Amino acid sequence: YGSMEGGTRRKNATRETTSTLKAWLQEHRKNPYPTKGEKIMLAIITKMTLTQVSTWFANARRRLKKENKMTWPPRNKGSDDKKYDDDEDGSQEDQIKSETNDD
């Protein structure tokens, strides 16, 4: 039980690793969405995977929102001003999807 192929084992985040992520989050309270490059840097520092870092930030934002400590404008799909003309190549929906998948 607990063994995965390749002998890798899932490790829970430690205080040391989460303190790095919390520090980043505190410095970026106005926009708590790290870029892919920032996530990669944080993953290396914390020895976590990119997926773990992304998940940690999603959960942290959810916790802040739940505690009403949200200091950034919500990212609602419908609230954005219309950024694209309908005449452009590719559908507006595809362009919006590609933006939201950067998270």
MIPAKE-57610 format. One record per atom (N, C-alpha, C, O): residue in one letter; atom name; x, y, z. Coordinates in nm, 4 decimals. Layout:
# MIPAKE-57610
["a"; "CA"; [X; Y; Z]];
...
END
This chain:
# MIPAKE-57610
["y"; "N"; [0.0843; -0.1171; 0.0000]];
["y"; "CA"; [0.0000; 0.0000; 0.0000]];
["y"; "C"; [0.0890; 0.1235; 0.0000]];
["y"; "O"; [0.1962; 0.1237; 0.0604]];
["g"; "N"; [0.0441; 0.2283; -0.0679]];
["g"; "CA"; [0.1186; 0.3531; -0.0704]];
["g"; "C"; [0.2287; 0.3592; -0.1741]];
["g"; "O"; [0.2867; 0.4656; -0.1958]];
["s"; "N"; [0.2590; 0.2472; -0.2391]];
["s"; "CA"; [0.3668; 0.2551; -0.3381]];
["s"; "C"; [0.3083; 0.2810; -0.4760]];
["s"; "O"; [0.2033; 0.2283; -0.5127]];
["m"; "N"; [0.3790; 0.3633; -0.5501]];
["m"; "CA"; [0.3354; 0.3964; -0.6850]];
["m"; "C"; [0.4427; 0.3476; -0.7811]];
["m"; "O"; [0.5554; 0.3201; -0.7400]];
["e"; "N"; [0.4085; 0.3370; -0.9082]];
["e"; "CA"; [0.5078; 0.2941; -1.0056]];
["e"; "C"; [0.6268; 0.3874; -1.0035]];
["e"; "O"; [0.6119; 0.5085; -0.9873]];
["g"; "N"; [0.7452; 0.3306; -1.0201]];
["g"; "CA"; [0.8658; 0.4124; -1.0206]];
["g"; "C"; [0.9173; 0.4409; -0.8804]];
["g"; "O"; [1.0187; 0.5089; -0.8649]];
["g"; "N"; [0.8503; 0.3909; -0.7792]];
["g"; "CA"; [0.8966; 0.4085; -0.6423]];
["g"; "C"; [0.8764; 0.5481; -0.5870]];
["g"; "O"; [0.9262; 0.5784; -0.4785]];
["t"; "N"; [0.8048; 0.6344; -0.6579]];
["t"; "CA"; [0.7817; 0.7692; -0.6054]];
["t"; "C"; [0.6665; 0.7646; -0.5059]];
["t"; "O"; [0.5757; 0.6823; -0.5179]];
["r"; "N"; [0.6714; 0.8517; -0.4100]];
["r"; "CA"; [0.5691; 0.8553; -0.3065]];
["r"; "C"; [0.5225; 0.9982; -0.2896]];
["r"; "O"; [0.6043; 1.0902; -0.2897]];
["r"; "N"; [0.3943; 1.0181; -0.2753]];
["r"; "CA"; [0.3384; 1.1514; -0.2561]];
["r"; "C"; [0.3792; 1.2024; -0.1193]];
["r"; "O"; [0.3650; 1.1327; -0.0188]];
["k"; "N"; [0.4305; 1.3259; -0.1165]];
["k"; "CA"; [0.4714; 1.3865; 0.0099]];
["k"; "C"; [0.3805; 1.5053; 0.0396]];
["k"; "O"; [0.3467; 1.5828; -0.0499]];
["n"; "N"; [0.3417; 1.5185; 0.1648]];
["n"; "CA"; [0.2633; 1.6353; 0.2055]];
["n"; "C"; [0.3553; 1.7564; 0.2136]];
["n"; "O"; [0.4746; 1.7436; 0.2411]];
["a"; "N"; [0.2989; 1.8724; 0.1895]];
["a"; "CA"; [0.3766; 1.9955; 0.1968]];
["a"; "C"; [0.4189; 2.0203; 0.3412]];
["a"; "O"; [0.3430; 1.9952; 0.4348]];
["t"; "N"; [0.5400; 2.0695; 0.3576]];
["t"; "CA"; [0.5903; 2.0992; 0.4923]];
["t"; "C"; [0.5722; 2.2477; 0.5209]];
["t"; "O"; [0.5404; 2.3257; 0.4311]];
["r"; "N"; [0.5927; 2.2856; 0.6455]];
["r"; "CA"; [0.5848; 2.4279; 0.6825]];
["r"; "C"; [0.6864; 2.5089; 0.6031]];
["r"; "O"; [0.6600; 2.6221; 0.5627]];
["e"; "N"; [0.8041; 2.4480; 0.5814]];
["e"; "CA"; [0.9106; 2.5176; 0.5085]];
["e"; "C"; [0.8672; 2.5491; 0.3656]];
["e"; "O"; [0.8885; 2.6601; 0.3168]];
["t"; "N"; [0.8060; 2.4506; 0.2984]];
["t"; "CA"; [0.7657; 2.4740; 0.1595]];
["t"; "C"; [0.6484; 2.5704; 0.1519]];
["t"; "O"; [0.6456; 2.6584; 0.0658]];
["t"; "N"; [0.5514; 2.5544; 0.2417]];
["t"; "CA"; [0.4354; 2.6433; 0.2343]];
["t"; "C"; [0.4712; 2.7857; 0.2759]];
["t"; "O"; [0.4059; 2.8806; 0.2327]];
["s"; "N"; [0.5733; 2.8018; 0.3587]];
["s"; "CA"; [0.6116; 2.9383; 0.3985]];
["s"; "C"; [0.6618; 3.0161; 0.2771]];
["s"; "O"; [0.6380; 3.1364; 0.2668]];
["t"; "N"; [0.7307; 2.9492; 0.1856]];
["t"; "CA"; [0.7767; 3.0143; 0.0624]];
["t"; "C"; [0.6565; 3.0577; -0.0209]];
["t"; "O"; [0.6527; 3.1694; -0.0723]];
["l"; "N"; [0.5583; 2.9685; -0.0339]];
["l"; "CA"; [0.4388; 2.9994; -0.1128]];
["l"; "C"; [0.3562; 3.1100; -0.0461]];
["l"; "O"; [0.3035; 3.1986; -0.1133]];
["k"; "N"; [0.3459; 3.1034; 0.0871]];
["k"; "CA"; [0.2712; 3.2063; 0.1594]];
["k"; "C"; [0.3368; 3.3427; 0.1440]];
["k"; "O"; [0.2683; 3.4440; 0.1295]];
["a"; "N"; [0.4704; 3.3451; 0.1473]];
["a"; "CA"; [0.5430; 3.4714; 0.1315]];
["a"; "C"; [0.5141; 3.5318; -0.0059]];
["a"; "O"; [0.4919; 3.6523; -0.0180]];
["w"; "N"; [0.5145; 3.4472; -0.1094]];
["w"; "CA"; [0.4846; 3.4966; -0.2446]];
["w"; "C"; [0.3426; 3.5521; -0.2480]];
["w"; "O"; [0.3175; 3.6593; -0.3030]];
["l"; "N"; [0.2507; 3.4773; -0.1882]];
["l"; "CA"; [0.1103; 3.5182; -0.1877]];
["l"; "C"; [0.0924; 3.6523; -0.1161]];
["l"; "O"; [0.0167; 3.7374; -0.1628]];
["q"; "N"; [0.1611; 3.6718; -0.0035]];
["q"; "CA"; [0.1512; 3.7982; 0.0714]];
["q"; "C"; [0.2016; 3.9153; -0.0120]];
["q"; "O"; [0.1438; 4.0239; -0.0084]];
["e"; "N"; [0.3089; 3.8937; -0.0867]];
["e"; "CA"; [0.3654; 4.0011; -0.1687]];
["e"; "C"; [0.2785; 4.0339; -0.2898]];
["e"; "O"; [0.2907; 4.1416; -0.3482]];
["h"; "N"; [0.1908; 3.9409; -0.3273]];
["h"; "CA"; [0.1094; 3.9587; -0.4483]];
["h"; "C"; [-0.0396; 3.9518; -0.4166]];
["h"; "O"; [-0.1172; 3.8935; -0.4923]];
["r"; "N"; [-0.0794; 4.0118; -0.3035]];
["r"; "CA"; [-0.2201; 4.0062; -0.2616]];
["r"; "C"; [-0.3141; 4.0679; -0.3650]];
["r"; "O"; [-0.4287; 4.0250; -0.3781]];
["k"; "N"; [-0.2662; 4.1678; -0.4378]];
["k"; "CA"; [-0.3514; 4.2349; -0.5369]];
["k"; "C"; [-0.3763; 4.1471; -0.6594]];
["k"; "O"; [-0.4789; 4.1612; -0.7260]];
["n"; "N"; [-0.2843; 4.0581; -0.6890]];
["n"; "CA"; [-0.2991; 3.9686; -0.8037]];
["n"; "C"; [-0.2333; 3.8343; -0.7705]];
["n"; "O"; [-0.1180; 3.8110; -0.8069]];
["p"; "N"; [-0.3068; 3.7453; -0.7009]];
["p"; "CA"; [-0.2473; 3.6205; -0.6521]];
["p"; "C"; [-0.2409; 3.5089; -0.7574]];
["p"; "O"; [-0.2629; 3.3919; -0.7260]];
["y"; "N"; [-0.2110; 3.5458; -0.8808]];
["y"; "CA"; [-0.2034; 3.4486; -0.9895]];
["y"; "C"; [-0.0612; 3.4464; -1.0445]];
["y"; "O"; [-0.0283; 3.5263; -1.1322]];
["p"; "N"; [0.0244; 3.3560; -0.9946]];
["p"; "CA"; [0.1619; 3.3527; -1.0444]];
["p"; "C"; [0.1661; 3.3126; -1.1917]];
["p"; "O"; [0.0843; 3.2332; -1.2383]];
["t"; "N"; [0.2626; 3.3690; -1.2639]];
["t"; "CA"; [0.2802; 3.3312; -1.4041]];
["t"; "C"; [0.3393; 3.1906; -1.4083]];
["t"; "O"; [0.3816; 3.1365; -1.3061]];
["k"; "N"; [0.3416; 3.1330; -1.5268]];
["k"; "CA"; [0.3977; 2.9988; -1.5404]];
["k"; "C"; [0.5441; 2.9991; -1.4957]];
["k"; "O"; [0.5889; 2.9058; -1.4291]];
["g"; "N"; [0.6174; 3.1026; -1.5320]];
["g"; "CA"; [0.7575; 3.1129; -1.4914]];
["g"; "C"; [0.7731; 3.1199; -1.3408]];
["g"; "O"; [0.8624; 3.0576; -1.2834]];
["e"; "N"; [0.6847; 3.1969; -1.2767]];
["e"; "CA"; [0.6888; 3.2072; -1.1308]];
["e"; "C"; [0.6541; 3.0734; -1.0661]];
["e"; "O"; [0.7150; 3.0340; -0.9667]];
["k"; "N"; [0.5557; 3.0037; -1.1233]];
["k"; "CA"; [0.5193; 2.8719; -1.0696]];
["k"; "C"; [0.6366; 2.7748; -1.0814]];
["k"; "O"; [0.6637; 2.6979; -0.9891]];
["i"; "N"; [0.7061; 2.7787; -1.1954]];
["i"; "CA"; [0.8213; 2.6904; -1.2153]];
["i"; "C"; [0.9290; 2.7221; -1.1119]];
["i"; "O"; [0.9862; 2.6315; -1.0513]];
["m"; "N"; [0.9566; 2.8523; -1.0919]];
["m"; "CA"; [1.0558; 2.8943; -0.9935]];
["m"; "C"; [1.0163; 2.8460; -0.8532]];
["m"; "O"; [1.0994; 2.7923; -0.7799]];
["l"; "N"; [0.8898; 2.8654; -0.8167]];
["l"; "CA"; [0.8417; 2.8235; -0.6849]];
["l"; "C"; [0.8457; 2.6710; -0.6697]];
["l"; "O"; [0.8749; 2.6198; -0.5617]];
["a"; "N"; [0.8164; 2.5996; -0.7776]];
["a"; "CA"; [0.8213; 2.4536; -0.7733]];
["a"; "C"; [0.9636; 2.4053; -0.7463]];
["a"; "O"; [0.9846; 2.3115; -0.6694]];
["i"; "N"; [1.0601; 2.4696; -0.8095]];
["i"; "CA"; [1.2006; 2.4324; -0.7886]];
["i"; "C"; [1.2429; 2.4618; -0.6449]];
["i"; "O"; [1.3048; 2.3781; -0.5791]];
["i"; "N"; [1.2091; 2.5810; -0.5971]];
["i"; "CA"; [1.2468; 2.6210; -0.4610]];
["i"; "C"; [1.1855; 2.5270; -0.3575]];
["i"; "O"; [1.2524; 2.4851; -0.2631]];
["t"; "N"; [1.0572; 2.4942; -0.3764]];
["t"; "CA"; [0.9855; 2.4148; -0.2761]];
["t"; "C"; [0.9982; 2.2644; -0.2976]];
["t"; "O"; [0.9515; 2.1859; -0.2151]];
["k"; "N"; [1.0612; 2.2236; -0.4082]];
["k"; "CA"; [1.0737; 2.0815; -0.4446]];
["k"; "C"; [0.9359; 2.0159; -0.4608]];
["k"; "O"; [0.9169; 1.8982; -0.4301]];
["m"; "N"; [0.8405; 2.0964; -0.5101]];
["m"; "CA"; [0.7069; 2.0460; -0.5402]];
["m"; "C"; [0.6938; 2.0375; -0.6915]];
["m"; "O"; [0.7753; 2.0936; -0.7647]];
["t"; "N"; [0.5911; 1.9675; -0.7381]];
["t"; "CA"; [0.5659; 1.9647; -0.8820]];
["t"; "C"; [0.4887; 2.0908; -0.9204]];
["t"; "O"; [0.4319; 2.1592; -0.8353]];
["l"; "N"; [0.4880; 2.1198; -1.0501]];
["l"; "CA"; [0.4139; 2.2352; -1.1005]];
["l"; "C"; [0.2655; 2.2209; -1.0670]];
["l"; "O"; [0.1999; 2.3186; -1.0309]];
["t"; "N"; [0.2138; 2.1010; -1.0788]];
["t"; "CA"; [0.0727; 2.0748; -1.0463]];
["t"; "C"; [0.0456; 2.1030; -0.8984]];
["t"; "O"; [-0.0564; 2.1626; -0.8638]];
["q"; "N"; [0.1370; 2.0600; -0.8117]];
["q"; "CA"; [0.1180; 2.0842; -0.6684]];
["q"; "C"; [0.1173; 2.2335; -0.6369]];
["q"; "O"; [0.0366; 2.2800; -0.5564]];
["v"; "N"; [0.2070; 2.3079; -0.7003]];
["v"; "CA"; [0.2134; 2.4527; -0.6778]];
["v"; "C"; [0.0841; 2.5183; -0.7259]];
["v"; "O"; [0.0257; 2.6008; -0.6557]];
["s"; "N"; [0.0398; 2.4809; -0.8466]];
["s"; "CA"; [-0.0840; 2.5376; -0.9015]];
["s"; "C"; [-0.2028; 2.5073; -0.8110]];
["s"; "O"; [-0.2860; 2.5943; -0.7852]];
["t"; "N"; [-0.2101; 2.3844; -0.7635]];
["t"; "CA"; [-0.3198; 2.3434; -0.6755]];
["t"; "C"; [-0.3139; 2.4186; -0.5429]];
["t"; "O"; [-0.4166; 2.4607; -0.4898]];
["w"; "N"; [-0.1924; 2.4351; -0.4899]];
["w"; "CA"; [-0.1777; 2.5074; -0.3635]];
["w"; "C"; [-0.2310; 2.6497; -0.3782]];
["w"; "O"; [-0.3031; 2.6983; -0.2911]];
["f"; "N"; [-0.1955; 2.7172; -0.4891]];
["f"; "CA"; [-0.2425; 2.8549; -0.5092]];
["f"; "C"; [-0.3931; 2.8600; -0.5288]];
["f"; "O"; [-0.4584; 2.9511; -0.4779]];
["a"; "N"; [-0.4494; 2.7648; -0.6011]];
["a"; "CA"; [-0.5949; 2.7628; -0.6198]];
["a"; "C"; [-0.6642; 2.7469; -0.4845]];
["a"; "O"; [-0.7621; 2.8156; -0.4556]];
["n"; "N"; [-0.6130; 2.6565; -0.4027]];
["n"; "CA"; [-0.6724; 2.6355; -0.2696]];
["n"; "C"; [-0.6522; 2.7566; -0.1794]];
["n"; "O"; [-0.7417; 2.7927; -0.1030]];
["a"; "N"; [-0.5349; 2.8195; -0.1877]];
["a"; "CA"; [-0.5070; 2.9373; -0.1049]];
["a"; "C"; [-0.6014; 3.0516; -0.1414]];
["a"; "O"; [-0.6544; 3.1197; -0.0536]];
["r"; "N"; [-0.6221; 3.0723; -0.2728]];
["r"; "CA"; [-0.7160; 3.1776; -0.3150]];
["r"; "C"; [-0.8567; 3.1449; -0.2669]];
["r"; "O"; [-0.9303; 3.2343; -0.2251]];
["r"; "N"; [-0.8944; 3.0180; -0.2724]];
["r"; "CA"; [-1.0265; 2.9765; -0.2258]];
["r"; "C"; [-1.0408; 3.0025; -0.0762]];
["r"; "O"; [-1.1450; 3.0492; -0.0303]];
["r"; "N"; [-0.9355; 2.9718; -0.0005]];
["r"; "CA"; [-0.9398; 2.9961; 0.1447]];
["r"; "C"; [-0.9527; 3.1449; 0.1744]];
["r"; "O"; [-1.0318; 3.1843; 0.2601]];
["l"; "N"; [-0.8753; 3.2283; 0.1039]];
["l"; "CA"; [-0.8822; 3.3728; 0.1255]];
["l"; "C"; [-1.0206; 3.4267; 0.0918]];
["l"; "O"; [-1.0738; 3.5127; 0.1621]];
["k"; "N"; [-1.0777; 3.3759; -0.0152]];
["k"; "CA"; [-1.2104; 3.4206; -0.0560]];
["k"; "C"; [-1.3136; 3.3822; 0.0508]];
["k"; "O"; [-1.4021; 3.4607; 0.0849]];
["k"; "N"; [-1.3002; 3.2609; 0.1020]];
["k"; "CA"; [-1.3926; 3.2111; 0.2034]];
["k"; "C"; [-1.3839; 3.2948; 0.3312]];
["k"; "O"; [-1.4845; 3.3176; 0.3984]];
["e"; "N"; [-1.2630; 3.3401; 0.3638]];
["e"; "CA"; [-1.2423; 3.4205; 0.4850]];
["e"; "C"; [-1.2665; 3.5695; 0.4595]];
["e"; "O"; [-1.2410; 3.6525; 0.5467]];
["n"; "N"; [-1.3157; 3.6029; 0.3401]];
["n"; "CA"; [-1.3398; 3.7424; 0.3005]];
["n"; "C"; [-1.2135; 3.8277; 0.3089]];
["n"; "O"; [-1.2203; 3.9463; 0.3413]];
["k"; "N"; [-1.0999; 3.7682; 0.2800]];
["k"; "CA"; [-0.9734; 3.8427; 0.2784]];
["k"; "C"; [-0.9287; 3.8656; 0.1347]];
["k"; "O"; [-0.8109; 3.8884; 0.1072]];
["m"; "N"; [-1.0245; 3.8590; 0.0448]];
["m"; "CA"; [-0.9961; 3.8750; -0.0971]];
["m"; "C"; [-0.9638; 4.0208; -0.1255]];
["m"; "O"; [-1.0448; 4.1091; -0.0972]];
["t"; "N"; [-0.8454; 4.0468; -0.1815]];
["t"; "CA"; [-0.8074; 4.1851; -0.2103]];
["t"; "C"; [-0.7899; 4.2083; -0.3594]];
["t"; "O"; [-0.7446; 4.3150; -0.4011]];
["w"; "N"; [-0.8255; 4.1086; -0.4401]];
["w"; "CA"; [-0.8114; 4.1220; -0.5841]];
["w"; "C"; [-0.9499; 4.1167; -0.6477]];
["w"; "O"; [-1.0423; 4.0580; -0.5912]];
["p"; "N"; [-0.9646; 4.1782; -0.7659]];
["p"; "CA"; [-1.0958; 4.1721; -0.8321]];
["p"; "C"; [-1.1242; 4.0302; -0.8782]];
["p"; "O"; [-1.0338; 3.9635; -0.9285]];
["p"; "N"; [-1.2467; 3.9819; -0.8628]];
["p"; "CA"; [-1.2780; 3.8448; -0.9042]];
["p"; "C"; [-1.2594; 3.8264; -1.0533]];
["p"; "O"; [-1.2815; 3.9188; -1.1316]];
["r"; "N"; [-1.2185; 3.7063; -1.0923]];
["r"; "CA"; [-1.1974; 3.6742; -1.2337]];
["r"; "C"; [-1.3205; 3.6018; -1.2870]];
["r"; "O"; [-1.3210; 3.4792; -1.2980]];
["n"; "N"; [-1.4244; 3.6777; -1.3199]];
["n"; "CA"; [-1.5456; 3.6176; -1.3759]];
["n"; "C"; [-1.5380; 3.6209; -1.5266]];
["n"; "O"; [-1.4952; 3.7203; -1.5851]];
["k"; "N"; [-1.5794; 3.5126; -1.5898]];
["k"; "CA"; [-1.5759; 3.5067; -1.7360]];
["k"; "C"; [-1.6641; 3.6150; -1.7976]];
["k"; "O"; [-1.6253; 3.6777; -1.8963]];
["g"; "N"; [-1.7811; 3.6374; -1.7407]];
["g"; "CA"; [-1.8760; 3.7308; -1.7988]];
["g"; "C"; [-1.8496; 3.8756; -1.7642]];
["g"; "O"; [-1.9051; 3.9644; -1.8289]];
["s"; "N"; [-1.7662; 3.9033; -1.6638]];
["s"; "CA"; [-1.7491; 4.0414; -1.6191]];
["s"; "C"; [-1.6448; 4.1182; -1.6981]];
["s"; "O"; [-1.6399; 4.2409; -1.6900]];
["d"; "N"; [-1.5610; 4.0486; -1.7748]];
["d"; "CA"; [-1.4587; 4.1182; -1.8536]];
["d"; "C"; [-1.5233; 4.2017; -1.9623]];
["d"; "O"; [-1.6246; 4.1625; -2.0201]];
["d"; "N"; [-1.4637; 4.3179; -1.9900]];
["d"; "CA"; [-1.5097; 4.3971; -2.1035]];
["d"; "C"; [-1.4815; 4.3166; -2.2286]];
["d"; "O"; [-1.3921; 4.2320; -2.2315]];
["k"; "N"; [-1.5595; 4.3445; -2.3319]];
["k"; "CA"; [-1.5398; 4.2705; -2.4556]];
["k"; "C"; [-1.4028; 4.3057; -2.5116]];
["k"; "O"; [-1.3768; 4.4208; -2.5468]];
["k"; "N"; [-1.3152; 4.2057; -2.5196]];
["k"; "CA"; [-1.1777; 4.2315; -2.5610]];
["k"; "C"; [-1.1560; 4.2033; -2.7086]];
["k"; "O"; [-1.0587; 4.2517; -2.7665]];
["y"; "N"; [-1.2435; 4.1269; -2.7704]];
["y"; "CA"; [-1.2220; 4.0833; -2.9075]];
["y"; "C"; [-1.3376; 4.1264; -2.9964]];
["y"; "O"; [-1.4534; 4.1257; -2.9546]];
["d"; "N"; [-1.3049; 4.1638; -3.1193]];
["d"; "CA"; [-1.4099; 4.1898; -3.2173]];
["d"; "C"; [-1.4547; 4.0556; -3.2730]];
["d"; "O"; [-1.3749; 3.9626; -3.2840]];
["d"; "N"; [-1.5819; 4.0458; -3.3078]];
["d"; "CA"; [-1.6332; 3.9203; -3.3615]];
["d"; "C"; [-1.5739; 3.8878; -3.4981]];
["d"; "O"; [-1.5820; 3.7736; -3.5433]];
["d"; "N"; [-1.5140; 3.9876; -3.5648]];
["d"; "CA"; [-1.4586; 3.9670; -3.6981]];
["d"; "C"; [-1.3255; 3.8925; -3.6959]];
["d"; "O"; [-1.2828; 3.8396; -3.7986]];
["e"; "N"; [-1.2598; 3.8876; -3.5810]];
["e"; "CA"; [-1.1272; 3.8272; -3.5743]];
["e"; "C"; [-1.1325; 3.6783; -3.6021]];
["e"; "O"; [-1.2351; 3.6136; -3.5817]];
["d"; "N"; [-1.0195; 3.6241; -3.6495]];
["d"; "CA"; [-1.0090; 3.4796; -3.6726]];
["d"; "C"; [-1.0201; 3.4072; -3.5397]];
["d"; "O"; [-0.9755; 3.4582; -3.4369]];
["g"; "N"; [-1.0793; 3.2885; -3.5412]];
["g"; "CA"; [-1.0963; 3.2111; -3.4192]];
["g"; "C"; [-1.2125; 3.2653; -3.3400]];
["g"; "O"; [-1.2377; 3.3857; -3.3400]];
["s"; "N"; [-1.2829; 3.1779; -3.2731]];
["s"; "CA"; [-1.3993; 3.2242; -3.1978]];
["s"; "C"; [-1.3561; 3.2914; -3.0689]];
["s"; "O"; [-1.2491; 3.2630; -3.0151]];
["q"; "N"; [-1.4399; 3.3799; -3.0208]];
["q"; "CA"; [-1.4133; 3.4497; -2.8953]];
["q"; "C"; [-1.4058; 3.3484; -2.7812]];
["q"; "O"; [-1.3251; 3.3631; -2.6894]];
["e"; "N"; [-1.4906; 3.2453; -2.7876]];
["e"; "CA"; [-1.4925; 3.1444; -2.6830]];
["e"; "C"; [-1.3584; 3.0721; -2.6737]];
["e"; "O"; [-1.3087; 3.0473; -2.5638]];
["d"; "N"; [-1.2986; 3.0377; -2.7903]];
["d"; "CA"; [-1.1688; 2.9708; -2.7906]];
["d"; "C"; [-1.0607; 3.0601; -2.7310]];
["d"; "O"; [-0.9729; 3.0120; -2.6594]];
["q"; "N"; [-1.0667; 3.1902; -2.7603]];
["q"; "CA"; [-0.9668; 3.2829; -2.7076]];
["q"; "C"; [-0.9824; 3.2969; -2.5558]];
["q"; "O"; [-0.8827; 3.3042; -2.4839]];
["i"; "N"; [-1.1043; 3.3006; -2.5075]];
["i"; "CA"; [-1.1298; 3.3106; -2.3634]];
["i"; "C"; [-1.0821; 3.1830; -2.2958]];
["i"; "O"; [-1.0186; 3.1896; -2.1905]];
["k"; "N"; [-1.1113; 3.0667; -2.3541]];
["k"; "CA"; [-1.0673; 2.9402; -2.2956]];
["k"; "C"; [-0.9166; 2.9354; -2.2824]];
["k"; "O"; [-0.8649; 2.8907; -2.1801]];
["s"; "N"; [-0.8444; 2.9811; -2.3855]];
["s"; "CA"; [-0.6985; 2.9769; -2.3798]];
["s"; "C"; [-0.6464; 3.0704; -2.2715]];
["s"; "O"; [-0.5439; 3.0415; -2.2097]];
["e"; "N"; [-0.7153; 3.1824; -2.2472]];
["e"; "CA"; [-0.6743; 3.2733; -2.1384]];
["e"; "C"; [-0.6965; 3.2107; -2.0024]];
["e"; "O"; [-0.6096; 3.2181; -1.9155]];
["t"; "N"; [-0.8123; 3.1491; -1.9832]];
["t"; "CA"; [-0.8439; 3.0945; -1.8516]];
["t"; "C"; [-0.7643; 2.9689; -1.8221]];
["t"; "O"; [-0.7485; 2.9343; -1.7050]];
["n"; "N"; [-0.7134; 2.8992; -1.9225]];
["n"; "CA"; [-0.6328; 2.7793; -1.8982]];
["n"; "C"; [-0.4917; 2.8134; -1.8586]];
["n"; "O"; [-0.4164; 2.7236; -1.8209]];
["d"; "N"; [-0.4516; 2.9401; -1.8653]];
["d"; "CA"; [-0.3177; 2.9797; -1.8228]];
["d"; "C"; [-0.3042; 2.9728; -1.6723]];
["d"; "O"; [-0.1926; 2.9773; -1.6204]];
["d"; "N"; [-0.4104; 2.9624; -1.6037]];
["d"; "CA"; [-0.4131; 2.9596; -1.4576]];
["d"; "C"; [-0.3492; 2.8373; -1.4079]];
["d"; "O"; [-0.3416; 2.8164; -1.2868]];
END
